[in-house]
Amino acid sequence: MRLALAQFNPVVGDLSGNGRRILAACLEAAAASADLVVTPELSLWGYPPRDLLLLPARLAEQQQALDQLASDLAAQAPQLAVLVGLAEPCPDRRHPELHNAVALVEGGHWRVVARKQLLPSYDVFDERRYFRPAAEASPVLELERGGRRWRLGITICEDLWVEEELLEQRLSGPDPIAALQPLQLDLLLNLSASPYGLGKLALRQQLAGRAATRLGCPVVYVNQVGGNDELVFDGASFVVRPGVIPSGEGLEGTGLQRAATAMTPAPAVVCQLPCSRSAVGLWDAGVLPLPGQAPSGDPEAIPLQSGDEQQAPPAELEQLLRALVLGVRDYASKCGFRRALLGLSGGIDSALVAVIAVAALGPEAVQALLMPSPWSSAGSIDDATALAGRLGLATHTVPIAALMSGFDEALTPALGEPPSGLAAENLQSRIRGTLLMAMANQQGQLLLSTGNKSELAVGYCTLYGDMNGGLAVIGDVYKSRVFELCAWIDSPSAAACRQELGLPPSGPLVGEAIRLKPPSAELRPDQRDSDSLPDYAVLDPLLQALVEQRRSPEELVRQGMDRAVAERVMGLLRRAEFKRRQAPPVLKVSGRSFGSGWRMPIAAA
Amino acid sequence: MRLALAQFNPVVGDLSGNGRRILAACLEAAAASADLVVTPELSLWGYPPRDLLLLPARLAEQQQALDQLASDLAAQAPQLAVLVGLAEPCPDRRHPELHNAVALVEGGHWRVVARKQLLPSYDVFDERRYFRPAAEASPVLELERGGRRWRLGITICEDLWVEEELLEQRLSGPDPIAALQPLQLDLLLNLSASPYGLGKLALRQQLAGRAATRLGCPVVYVNQVGGNDELVFDGASFVVRPGVIPSGEGLEGTGLQRAATAMTPAPAVVCQLPCSRSAVGLWDAGVLPLPGQAPSGDPEAIPLQSGDEQQAPPAELEQLLRALVLGVRDYASKCGFRRALLGLSGGIDSALVAVIAVAALGPEAVQALLMPSPWSSAGSIDDATALAGRLGLATHTVPIAALMSGFDEALTPALGEPPSGLAAENLQSRIRGTLLMAMANQQGQLLLSTGNKSELAVGYCTLYGDMNGGLAVIGDVYKSRVFELCAWIDSPSAAACRQELGLPPSGPLVGEAIRLKPPSAELRPDQRDSDSLPDYAVLDPLLQALVEQRRSPEELVRQGMDRAVAERVMGLLRRAEFKRRQAPPVLKVSGRSFGSGWRMPIAAA
């Protein structure tokens, strides 16, 4: 049986359009003689559909889209079957009223063949808001293909995330894989919508490898690709067979230490689709012997073949860059923008966002605004201009000194003096934010916000100023990681990736002048970030402990952290909540970003 | 047995502080010879604690706060017992790891006596993110008081929301009241944290009345009071006994039509605490006969007494005003602000917010900024100034014409022309927003945002401009309701309420000049809202159907709505999602506000 793994890029809520995208993948698969197409979780909706799932009219549209797909497929590829993800209304209409389900579409009809058992309701996931868990594992799906009957198990995303020692997150229900163990499956299929995160691909393969070993059959994992608001889905679908080689490769330094130490059998990946782009991968399923057993007597068993798309996944920093580029490209295109604007300060954050924007949209579609003040260093303007030259960006320069004086004059009668201190610093930032929005509004551009995660955590940013924008591109990337990523981008090892992303392939891109200067907001003379904040080498690990690991200052002090620093940073983190509440969507690339998975009260102790 | 209903105002996450607040209520109750104090749901945390519940250090603090409360209570009021709401860690630490529970604190110790069964995971509620549902109803709590043994049932908030024909929302589990029916309870207690909403108090009393009738005993309902970010809890705790009088009174025009038609037995409220302020109410419990039966033979049965605090709840518009005032007062005080600032345009929205701010914080703590442009009408300045005079507000005037020219000059070289159209309108709004933030930053004030729900729905507002502020005070009040509320405020029937809120009790407050002028943003000459939008008499009911009732334009067209209008407004609603994502917290007063209960994707079809 030839399977097609269809990692396509849906538009959330576009039920008929996603039906057409699935049909297109099916026709591509049919041309390559595939028997069964597997699509991602909730593939008709695009993940996450959020409260669109609560609209009765959308459920009616889903029904139409499914009927249309079934009839189109029967007309255009009558031999082919496809598994699609859908929201299945429950007949009793208790709350919640839906199952997260999978339908088999073939022969002009469709029917539900699987329901999700484990519904994630942590971090960014709210599935208990919409879905009711399936009470039991879905029955085996039997399919006649290539002259034999295949016994397929079907799971949906979280149903595979059951290895507690690999996960930070504990289970919320029974282990769906355990229920499948007695069923003598030939294959387990998993339809997923798993957002990108550092080290996540290795973890997914570990989980699938464990399931393959427990079930004695290959696991076919199909993941969504595309950026949907804050979430970037990296695809990277794969097939694993039961594995035996011990290895911890690929998880070093990713924060998944527990996973790394727990890994014994490394997954045997026999088919790997690309990261962060749409693809249909083919894989010919055979029947595998259980480890240590002789091959089964099935005469139809064929040797495993690797898919045409197979390639090793890229290294960690490249995955990160590709995910950010995809996030920007899709947010822009799905919101109807062809062009983007950003403020270029000469600092490393806006430089990185400029690189990402150019890779996402092309240099001709990105414009940069330089807005020097009396406190801007000459170097900053030169550095920004040189960067724009390397990237092929159009720039304009709008000095803000006159507007600063204008606001001082306007406000002095009311305040009795011109704004000073933080109010004056914020004012500069808001003048720039207002200039950027005026440019973006007049020219129909998407404004990209350039702040990093360290700033957003401690509030070292101005609401309605530098926070302005439709998307916070690197708002989930700590400053230390910004430095690392830019160093990698400038290194020879990034050449192939840069070329593929349409960036100049050789020579420094960000450049040492930008990468090596001390960070400064340049909102007063000779200001340095280090005047107000601990060094990023101290701050970032501390923030990671407080944010990602939910540690308390008290715990960190017991482990040797300076009490004054720990308490001060915790205070900054808590007090910046009101700013983050009004931040643009932040592209999520870590285990815990300041977005829909971070639900902290503002007016609280 | 004398019960004390303690509706106090907790600070979210302030575990030790809330423990002290509970102790203070207990001492007040002990002075009045109470036997048992009942506090709201999760009273140690304040509701909703959100992701603070995920921090292990906070759970350790909770333990300390409970121990402290138990020992303080034993020392200072040894005869008294108190029921407090807590998050109980489960020993197995599967996900989720907590129960939403109630502890009985008495004699220097505490123990968990009830766990919540129905966990709301809809609208603003995320309880399945944090809590595991109790598998069964909590056992009867037996308490010896006044020489007899009382059989008490304990439920937590949603556990009482089980009458499907009264509710839009269907049940997510078994009916907890049914399980209590065979248990021969003397009283049912309900610890709640139920946010204010139009018509909500009547609905709560209906639900409690049904439970009282089904159980044949009084229901004691204790609700949290106070504003916590977007949610305002109105207290209004009460006791009902089984009722028999049919009535639909109190639900007209509240949108709870299903409830109104379904109501048969009206609840017999025998104790009513005030709306939107802290109070400890006393009620002496007797043993009631079941309806239609002879009184039980219990010789200790005493007649029901109404509590000292009993009063009829205020009319709907007064409840709304009091809830908004409480929301502003608490957001300011819990965020550490004593003073607020707002822009006063001469329009009705900012006028209403000024009234609310003065009622919340006092006129001396509120400052208004008038920021006329060349397009401002003379009337607007006069109207704003006169309003400020009536309210006793300090005002400053900062004309923006020079800043408008300054931005035009700054931007013309980059754009090739000055900003025009919407870009120019937004620029005016952003100049004002920047002035307001500079004033607020320099003076340490909370900036209040003045936009209404109609604007926020269709995007008739400027991000980083008039949307600026820490709190969107009337962002969940449609424009038509703004007019209604202001008309009521100006009417003689509001006199007592105005006096109690510290507002001038007589004469027009908003004033006819402001109430009767045609709405205009005054961002271009002779602009009217009606140039861009349908009349509010058409727009607001349409928005209510799309937002609150989740109807589709297609459905509304079938019912006679003009197709072009319905589709245009739906398009505006969808396209404004990016603005709402960056809006300040909106005080929620309706069944569905643009806040944490509205989770729509941005980049979607």
HADDOCK unambig.tbl for C-alpha pairs under 7 A between the chains (distance, minus, plus):
assign (segid A and resid 11 and name CA) (segid B and resid 604 and name CA) 5.88 0.50 0.50
assign (segid A and resid 11 and name CA) (segid B and resid 605 and name CA) 6.71 0.50 0.50
assign (segid A and resid 12 and name CA) (segid B and resid 604 and name CA) 4.71 0.50 0.50
assign (segid A and resid 12 and name CA) (segid B and resid 605 and name CA) 6.23 0.50 0.50
assign (segid A and resid 13 and name CA) (segid B and resid 604 and name CA) 5.81 0.50 0.50
assign (segid A and resid 13 and name CA) (segid B and resid 605 and name CA) 5.16 0.50 0.50
assign (segid A and resid 14 and name CA) (segid B and resid 605 and name CA) 4.98 0.50 0.50
assign (segid A and resid 49 and name CA) (segid B and resid 601 and name CA) 6.88 0.50 0.50
assign (segid A and resid 50 and name CA) (segid B and resid 599 and name CA) 5.97 0.50 0.50
assign (segid A and resid 50 and name CA) (segid B and resid 600 and name CA) 5.86 0.50 0.50
assign (segid A and resid 50 and name CA) (segid B and resid 601 and name CA) 6.56 0.50 0.50
assign (segid A and resid 51 and name CA) (segid B and resid 599 and name CA) 5.38 0.50 0.50
assign (segid A and resid 51 and name CA) (segid B and resid 600 and name CA) 5.35 0.50 0.50
assign (segid A and resid 52 and name CA) (segid B and resid 600 and name CA) 6.60 0.50 0.50
assign (segid A and resid 55 and name CA) (segid B and resid 550 and name CA) 5.73 0.50 0.50
assign (segid A and resid 57 and name CA) (segid B and resid 552 and name CA) 6.08 0.50 0.50
assign (segid A and resid 94 and name CA) (segid B and resid 170 and name CA) 5.33 0.50 0.50
assign (segid A and resid 94 and name CA) (segid B and resid 171 and name CA) 5.92 0.50 0.50
assign (segid A and resid 94 and name CA) (segid B and resid 172 and name CA) 6.31 0.50 0.50
assign (segid A and resid 95 and name CA) (segid B and resid 170 and name CA) 5.12 0.50 0.50
assign (segid A and resid 95 and name CA) (segid B and resid 171 and name CA) 5.53 0.50 0.50
assign (segid A and resid 95 and name CA) (segid B and resid 172 and name CA) 4.77 0.50 0.50
assign (segid A and resid 96 and name CA) (segid B and resid 172 and name CA) 6.55 0.50 0.50
assign (segid A and resid 121 and name CA) (segid B and resid 128 and name CA) 6.78 0.50 0.50
assign (segid A and resid 121 and name CA) (segid B and resid 129 and name CA) 5.08 0.50 0.50
assign (segid A and resid 122 and name CA) (segid B and resid 129 and name CA) 5.64 0.50 0.50
assign (segid A and resid 128 and name CA) (segid B and resid 121 and name CA) 6.76 0.50 0.50
assign (segid A and resid 128 and name CA) (segid B and resid 128 and name CA) 6.63 0.50 0.50
assign (segid A and resid 129 and name CA) (segid B and resid 121 and name CA) 5.07 0.50 0.50
assign (segid A and resid 129 and name CA) (segid B and resid 122 and name CA) 5.62 0.50 0.50
assign (segid A and resid 170 and name CA) (segid B and resid 94 and name CA) 5.37 0.50 0.50
assign (segid A and resid 170 and name CA) (segid B and resid 95 and name CA) 5.16 0.50 0.50
assign (segid A and resid 171 and name CA) (segid B and resid 94 and name CA) 5.93 0.50 0.50
assign (segid A and resid 171 and name CA) (segid B and resid 95 and name CA) 5.55 0.50 0.50
assign (segid A and resid 172 and name CA) (segid B and resid 94 and name CA) 6.32 0.50 0.50
assign (segid A and resid 172 and name CA) (segid B and resid 95 and name CA) 4.78 0.50 0.50
assign (segid A and resid 172 and name CA) (segid B and resid 96 and name CA) 6.55 0.50 0.50
assign (segid A and resid 228 and name CA) (segid B and resid 603 and name CA) 6.34 0.50 0.50
assign (segid A and resid 229 and name CA) (segid B and resid 601 and name CA) 6.94 0.50 0.50
assign (segid A and resid 229 and name CA) (segid B and resid 602 and name CA) 6.39 0.50 0.50
assign (segid A and resid 229 and name CA) (segid B and resid 603 and name CA) 5.90 0.50 0.50
assign (segid A and resid 331 and name CA) (segid B and resid 603 and name CA) 6.13 0.50 0.50
assign (segid A and resid 334 and name CA) (segid B and resid 603 and name CA) 5.11 0.50 0.50
assign (segid A and resid 334 and name CA) (segid B and resid 604 and name CA) 6.54 0.50 0.50
assign (segid A and resid 335 and name CA) (segid B and resid 603 and name CA) 5.03 0.50 0.50
assign (segid A and resid 396 and name CA) (segid B and resid 414 and name CA) 5.77 0.50 0.50
assign (segid A and resid 398 and name CA) (segid B and resid 410 and name CA) 6.20 0.50 0.50
assign (segid A and resid 398 and name CA) (segid B and resid 411 and name CA) 6.99 0.50 0.50
assign (segid A and resid 403 and name CA) (segid B and resid 406 and name CA) 6.21 0.50 0.50
assign (segid A and resid 406 and name CA) (segid B and resid 403 and name CA) 6.22 0.50 0.50
assign (segid A and resid 410 and name CA) (segid B and resid 398 and name CA) 6.20 0.50 0.50
assign (segid A and resid 411 and name CA) (segid B and resid 398 and name CA) 7.00 0.50 0.50
assign (segid A and resid 414 and name CA) (segid B and resid 396 and name CA) 5.77 0.50 0.50
assign (segid A and resid 419 and name CA) (segid B and resid 438 and name CA) 6.92 0.50 0.50
assign (segid A and resid 419 and name CA) (segid B and resid 442 and name CA) 6.26 0.50 0.50
assign (segid A and resid 423 and name CA) (segid B and resid 438 and name CA) 5.58 0.50 0.50
assign (segid A and resid 423 and name CA) (segid B and resid 441 and name CA) 5.17 0.50 0.50
assign (segid A and resid 423 and name CA) (segid B and resid 442 and name CA) 5.31 0.50 0.50
assign (segid A and resid 427 and name CA) (segid B and resid 438 and name CA) 6.31 0.50 0.50
assign (segid A and resid 430 and name CA) (segid B and resid 434 and name CA) 6.42 0.50 0.50
assign (segid A and resid 434 and name CA) (segid B and resid 430 and name CA) 6.42 0.50 0.50
assign (segid A and resid 438 and name CA) (segid B and resid 419 and name CA) 6.91 0.50 0.50
assign (segid A and resid 438 and name CA) (segid B and resid 423 and name CA) 5.58 0.50 0.50
assign (segid A and resid 438 and name CA) (segid B and resid 427 and name CA) 6.31 0.50 0.50
assign (segid A and resid 441 and name CA) (segid B and resid 423 and name CA) 5.16 0.50 0.50
assign (segid A and resid 442 and name CA) (segid B and resid 419 and name CA) 6.25 0.50 0.50
assign (segid A and resid 442 and name CA) (segid B and resid 423 and name CA) 5.29 0.50 0.50
assign (segid A and resid 464 and name CA) (segid B and resid 464 and name CA) 5.15 0.50 0.50
assign (segid A and resid 550 and name CA) (segid B and resid 55 and name CA) 5.73 0.50 0.50
assign (segid A and resid 552 and name CA) (segid B and resid 57 and name CA) 6.08 0.50 0.50
assign (segid A and resid 582 and name CA) (segid B and resid 582 and name CA) 4.24 0.50 0.50
assign (segid A and resid 582 and name CA) (segid B and resid 583 and name CA) 5.85 0.50 0.50
assign (segid A and resid 582 and name CA) (segid B and resid 584 and name CA) 6.09 0.50 0.50
assign (segid A and resid 583 and name CA) (segid B and resid 582 and name CA) 5.84 0.50 0.50
assign (segid A and resid 584 and name CA) (segid B and resid 582 and name CA) 6.09 0.50 0.50
assign (segid A and resid 599 and name CA) (segid B and resid 50 and name CA) 5.97 0.50 0.50
assign (segid A and resid 599 and name CA) (segid B and resid 51 and name CA) 5.37 0.50 0.50
assign (segid A and resid 600 and name CA) (segid B and resid 50 and name CA) 5.88 0.50 0.50
assign (segid A and resid 600 and name CA) (segid B and resid 51 and name CA) 5.34 0.50 0.50
assign (segid A and resid 600 and name CA) (segid B and resid 52 and name CA) 6.61 0.50 0.50
assign (segid A and resid 601 and name CA) (segid B and resid 49 and name CA) 6.87 0.50 0.50
assign (segid A and resid 601 and name CA) (segid B and resid 50 and name CA) 6.57 0.50 0.50
assign (segid A and resid 601 and name CA) (segid B and resid 229 and name CA) 6.95 0.50 0.50
assign (segid A and resid 602 and name CA) (segid B and resid 229 and name CA) 6.40 0.50 0.50
assign (segid A and resid 603 and name CA) (segid B and resid 228 and name CA) 6.36 0.50 0.50
assign (segid A and resid 603 and name CA) (segid B and resid 229 and name CA) 5.91 0.50 0.50
assign (segid A and resid 603 and name CA) (segid B and resid 331 and name CA) 6.14 0.50 0.50
assign (segid A and resid 603 and name CA) (segid B and resid 334 and name CA) 5.10 0.50 0.50
assign (segid A and resid 603 and name CA) (segid B and resid 335 and name CA) 5.01 0.50 0.50
assign (segid A and resid 604 and name CA) (segid B and resid 11 and name CA) 5.91 0.50 0.50
assign (segid A and resid 604 and name CA) (segid B and resid 12 and name CA) 4.72 0.50 0.50
assign (segid A and resid 604 and name CA) (segid B and resid 13 and name CA) 5.81 0.50 0.50
assign (segid A and resid 604 and name CA) (segid B and resid 334 and name CA) 6.54 0.50 0.50
assign (segid A and resid 605 and name CA) (segid B and resid 11 and name CA) 6.74 0.50 0.50
assign (segid A and resid 605 and name CA) (segid B and resid 12 and name CA) 6.24 0.50 0.50
assign (segid A and resid 605 and name CA) (segid B and resid 13 and name CA) 5.15 0.50 0.50
assign (segid A and resid 605 and name CA) (segid B and resid 14 and name CA) 4.99 0.50 0.50
